[in-house]
Amino acid sequence: MDNLWERSIPFYNMGIKEIAGIFTEYDKHFEILNYIPINIGCRNSNYKVHTNKGYFLLRVCPLNDISYICLLKNKLLLSVLEKGLKKELRHL
């Protein structure tokens, strides 16, 4: 990774209640024992979460991140165009 990177989106700080809420939506028997913010990265907010069932990486993706949505749309469009082009070439 480049040593001169900067976060492009602010870190999303979460408390134990928010983290526990996310985990218990998946499994009601999760107990959060500890969590540590991982302050490395440019876009997502990451946490190492220690539970009664082991360690997990919680990635919080930015909501309505326009650049990320545009990237996905461009990849989808490219994929559709490539498939369409391949289909057209088969007819030649």
Phi, psi and omega per residue, in radians:
M1 nan 2.521 3.126
D2 -1.097 2.350 -3.132
N3 -1.301 -0.183 -3.077
L4 -1.860 0.369 -3.101
W5 -1.214 2.735 3.037
E6 -2.313 2.597 3.052
R7 -1.158 2.329 3.097
S8 -1.647 -0.303 3.124
I9 -2.335 2.354 -3.110
P10 -1.034 2.593 3.111
F11 -1.138 2.363 3.121
Y12 -1.624 1.874 -3.124
N13 -1.395 2.272 3.139
M14 -2.178 2.603 3.057
G15 -1.754 3.051 -3.086
I16 -1.109 -0.583 3.130
K17 -1.143 -0.716 3.113
E18 -1.160 -0.763 -3.139
I19 -1.143 -0.779 3.109
A20 -1.055 -0.670 3.119
G21 -1.066 -0.707 3.120
I22 -1.155 -0.817 -3.096
F23 -1.181 -0.690 -3.114
T24 -1.289 -0.291 3.000
E25 -1.155 -0.539 -3.139
Y26 -1.467 -0.782 -3.095
D27 -2.622 2.078 -3.080
K28 -1.125 -0.260 -3.066
H29 -1.635 0.056 3.081
F30 -1.247 2.387 2.979
E31 -2.154 2.217 3.117
I32 -1.469 2.073 3.136
L33 -1.605 -0.611 -3.130
N34 -2.932 2.785 3.037
Y35 -2.618 2.610 -3.118
I36 -2.333 2.174 3.037
P37 -1.168 2.434 3.056
I38 -1.857 1.861 -2.990
N39 -1.509 0.313 3.114
I40 -1.732 2.366 3.094
G41 2.366 2.925 -3.098
C42 -1.930 -0.461 -2.999
R43 -2.198 -1.029 -3.082
N44 -1.344 2.708 2.991
S45 -1.810 2.186 -3.033
N46 -2.067 2.538 3.118
Y47 -2.358 2.396 2.940
K48 -1.578 2.072 -3.037
V49 -2.004 2.153 3.102
H50 -1.721 2.103 -3.128
T51 -2.108 3.052 3.058
N52 -1.195 -0.142 3.127
K53 -1.974 0.218 3.105
G54 2.102 -2.937 -3.131
Y55 -1.726 2.529 3.125
F56 -2.406 2.684 2.991
L57 -1.780 2.083 3.081
L58 -1.772 2.068 3.106
R59 -1.881 2.159 3.108
V60 -1.854 1.935 -3.122
C61 -1.525 2.548 -3.137
P62 -1.137 2.350 3.112
L63 -1.391 2.329 3.102
N64 1.003 0.662 3.074
D65 -1.307 1.795 -3.029
I66 -1.004 -0.763 -3.090
S67 -1.129 -0.662 3.127
Y68 -1.201 -0.739 3.117
I69 -1.103 -0.739 3.106
C70 -1.099 -0.699 3.105
L71 -1.070 -0.784 3.116
L72 -1.111 -0.734 3.124
K73 -1.099 -0.721 3.125
N74 -1.130 -0.715 3.109
K75 -1.132 -0.723 3.119
L76 -1.126 -0.782 3.130
L77 -1.074 -0.773 3.117
L78 -1.059 -0.755 3.130
S79 -1.084 -0.760 3.123
V80 -1.114 -0.761 3.136
L81 -1.117 -0.738 3.136
E82 -1.101 -0.747 3.128
K83 -1.134 -0.718 3.115
G84 -1.117 -0.716 3.135
L85 -1.145 -0.752 3.115
K86 -1.076 -0.704 3.127
K87 -1.118 -0.760 3.134
E88 -1.132 -0.689 -3.125
L89 -1.163 -0.529 3.112
R90 -1.155 -0.494 -3.128
H91 -1.411 -0.174 -3.132
L92 -1.415 nan nan
